[in-house]
Each structure stands twice: as C-alpha cells, then as structure tokens.
Amino acid sequence: MSFEAWVIFAMFWVVFVTTPGPNAINCINNGMALGFRRSLPGVLAILTQALLFLILSAAGITALIIASPTAFFVAKLIGAGFLIYLGVRGWLMARTPPKLAVQSGKSVYARAFAIATINPKSVAGYLAAFSQFVQPDVPVWDQMWQIIPTALTITALSYSGFTALGAGIGRAAIGAVFNVWFRRVMATCFVVYGFLLGTSATPGRS
C-alpha cells in the first residue's frame, strides 16, 4: 500500500468509526454511568470485534480475488453502494434522537462486544471498506501489516474519546456528538466516499 493509499484509507476509517452509532452511544453511556477507567473494557470489546472483523474481511476479500477478478470488481461496486446507503440512511436519521439505556458495571465487555457485533454497519461495512482499499495485485495479508494497526489505532482513539466525553460532560456529550448537522456532514462523507471509490481504481494500484 502506497503512502497516498494509506492516507486515503486512514481518512476513510476516521469517518467510518467516528460516525455516531450504537457503539458511540454505548461508550458515552458507559462513561456517564461508570466513569472513564471502569468503561475501558467496553472500548477493548470494540477493538476485539474490530480485529475479528478485519481478519474475516481480509479472508473474504482474499477468497474473492482468488476466485475471480470480476467477482472482486462486483464486490467493490456493492461495497461502494453500501457506503452510499449508510450515508443516505445517516442523513435521513440525523434528527432521530439516540436511545439511552441504564448501564451498570456488570458485563461491560460482553455488552459492548454484542452491540459492536450486531451493529448493522459492522459486517457489510468492513467488507465494503476493504473492497475499496485492498490492492488485488498485492497479497492481502502483506497489506494487513499497514491496514490493521491503522484501523485499530483510529478505532481505539475514537471510542476512547466517546467514553471520555460521557465521563467528562455527561448527557451534554449526547447533544454535542449527535448534533444534526454533524451527523449530516458525516453522512455526506459516506456518500462522497462511496461515489469516488466506486468509480475509481483501487488507491495505490498500478
């Protein structure tokens, strides 16, 4: 992966993991109810899920590349379409208030892992992202040495930040993070990324 491709991937991943959703709500909830340090197992659970899905996505993309370049190209188009769908859905739901749940200190890790796993954008979202950035002419697992640390670092910073917001400013964090225009800007980023990535060659591909 070239430096240019890595920068584009990193920018995309920032949008991907900072767009408000179930994981962000749960992290803010944990921070509000338990404080920052006691909420960190929730962030660890999200990282566990992220690592698992990154590996599964890499394996899936590898299988597609081996099976057929055409299949990979189709997956790339489907992935771009899903990113656009996430953006449109995010725009339409920007005014929908988040649902807050009463949180306790029990099973913070298990609850966060479950929420991350059943998050609608998780499975399809990871595959969509990978189909855009993986270079089919380079062994996928060689590219993982750049992709996985980058994705996990950005994910950790994002959800630690949401947790800190919840611990630091309580319910005001909900209003700050789930501001309608902020959500719409992030949704627009998904749509733009979907169009640009779906209609262009894989970044860094020769």
Long-range contacts (C-beta under 8 A, 24 or more apart in sequence): 1-133, 1-135, 1-138, 1-143, 1-146, 1-147, 1-204, 2-203, 2-204, 4-203, 4-204, 5-133, 5-135, 5-202, 5-203, 5-204, 6-146, 6-150, 6-204, 8-133, 8-203, 9-133, 9-147, 9-150, 9-203, 10-150, 10-154, 12-129, 12-132, 12-133, 12-193, 12-197, 13-129, 13-150, 13-151, 13-154, 13-155, 14-154, 14-158, 15-186, 15-189, 15-190, 15-193, 16-125, 16-129, 17-154, 17-155, 17-158, 17-159, 18-158, 18-186, 19-86, 19-90, 19-183, 19-186, 19-187, 19-189, 19-190, 20-98, 20-177, 20-178, 20-182, 20-183, 20-186, 21-119, 21-121, 22-115, 22-116, 22-119, 23-112, 23-115, 23-116, 23-119, 23-159, 23-162, 24-159, 24-162, 24-177, 25-98, 25-99, 25-100, 25-174, 26-103, 26-111, 26-112, 26-115, 27-112, 27-159, 27-162, 27-163, 27-166, 28-162, 28-163, 28-165, 28-166, 28-173, 28-174, 28-177, 29-100, 29-101, 29-103, 29-166, 30-103, 30-108, 30-112, 30-163, 30-166, 31-162, 31-163, 31-164, 31-165, 31-166, 31-167, 31-168, 31-173, 32-103, 32-166, 32-167, 32-170, 32-171, 32-173, 33-102, 33-103, 33-104, 33-105, 34-103, 34-105, 34-108, 34-167, 35-167, 36-163, 36-164, 36-167, 36-168, 38-105, 38-108, 39-108, 39-163, 39-166, 39-167, 40-160, 40-163, 41-108, 41-109, 41-112, 42-108, 42-109, 42-111, 42-112, 42-159, 42-163, 43-112, 43-156, 43-159, 43-160, 43-163, 44-109, 45-108, 45-109, 45-110, 45-111, 45-112, 45-113, 45-116, 46-112, 46-113, 46-116, 46-155, 46-159, 47-152, 47-155, 47-156, 48-113, 49-113, 49-116, 49-117, 49-122, 50-116, 50-151, 50-152, 50-155, 51-148, 51-152, 53-122, 53-123, 53-126, 54-126, 54-144, 54-147, 54-148, 54-151, 54-152, 55-148, 56-126, 57-126, 57-127, 57-129, 57-130, 58-130, 58-134, 58-140, 58-141, 58-144, 58-147, 60-127, 60-130, 61-127, 61-130, 61-131, 61-134, 61-140, 62-140, 62-141, 64-131, 65-134, 65-136, 65-140, 69-136, 72-131, 72-136, 75-127, 75-131, 76-131, 76-132, 76-197, 76-198, 76-202, 77-198, 78-128, 78-131, 79-127, 79-128, 79-129, 79-130, 79-131, 79-132, 79-197, 79-198, 80-128, 80-131, 80-132, 80-194, 80-195, 80-197, 80-198, 80-199, 81-194, 81-198, 82-124, 82-125, 82-128, 82-194, 83-125, 83-128, 83-129, 83-132, 83-190, 83-191, 83-193, 83-194, 83-197, 83-198, 84-190, 84-191, 84-194, 84-195, 84-198, 86-121, 86-125, 86-187, 86-190, 86-194, 87-187, 87-188, 87-189, 87-190, 87-191, 87-192, 87-193, 87-194, 88-187, 88-191, 89-187, 90-183, 90-184, 90-186, 90-187, 90-190, 91-183, 91-184, 91-187, 91-188, 91-191, 93-183, 94-180, 94-181, 94-183, 94-184, 94-187, 95-180, 97-178, 98-174, 98-178, 100-174, 132-193, 132-197, 132-198, 132-202, 132-203, 133-202, 133-203, 134-202, 135-202, 135-204, 135-205, 136-202, 136-205, 137-205, 137-206
